[in-house]
Amino acid sequence: MTIGLSRAEVAALIARDIPEGAYVNLGIGAPTLVANFLPVDAEIVLHTENGLLGMGPTPHDELIDPDLINAGKQAVSALPGAAYFHHADSFAMMRGGHLDVCVLGAFQVSERGDLANWSTGAPGAIPAVGGAMDLAIGAKQVFVMTDLLSKDGESKLVAYCTYPVTAIACVSRVYTDRAVFDVVGDRFRVRELVAGTSFAELQELTGLTLLTPEEGP
């Protein structure tokens, strides 16, 4: 039996927790799946750093516009009222604190919320930081979407990052295939467990002293 959520199921959890009225950036890769699970009647505005505000879900093949893509060069849709602009204006939105939430992938997240999500050496990694630094320091909340363990079985939740750090103390919450964690001070607090995973197992897998949902502020 497979234990843990699929990426689509993790994306659905994130979509559930994005508040009404939020302006949101979805990072390259798995975070883009979140767009497919946002309620159609919710007033949530998606931003992509290459210059689109009002991005919609992934279009069906027959509706793909080759000129309409996100920062990861994936085909996207645009909702009624969407706006297009120069990427310099887009980065001004990111750096100016105008985004409520950004969702990013990660190689590692430290206990104090440091984010490492780029590398020139990791297999399959995009060999540049892109706009992640701007998003991580500019968004009011940073949600991370990642597997709890790497392909080598190492925890992506760590005491200290060993990958190049994208931004310091920026992560608010981490969504994984085994649990959802809040960053509280310099500890991870388990917010929600996935069926089939226990608190004790999470502590063993991460090697960290975790807080229970009842602990911490």
PyMOL commands that set and color helices and strands:
alter all, ss='L'
color gray80, all
select helices_A, chain A and resi 7-17+30-37+61-63+87-95+132-138+199-206
alter helices_A, ss='H'
color red, helices_A
select strands_A, chain A and resi 23-26+45-48+52-56+77-84+101-104+108-110+115-116+141-145+157-158+173-175+179-184+187-193
alter strands_A, ss='S'
color yellow, strands_A
deselect
rebuild
show_as cartoon
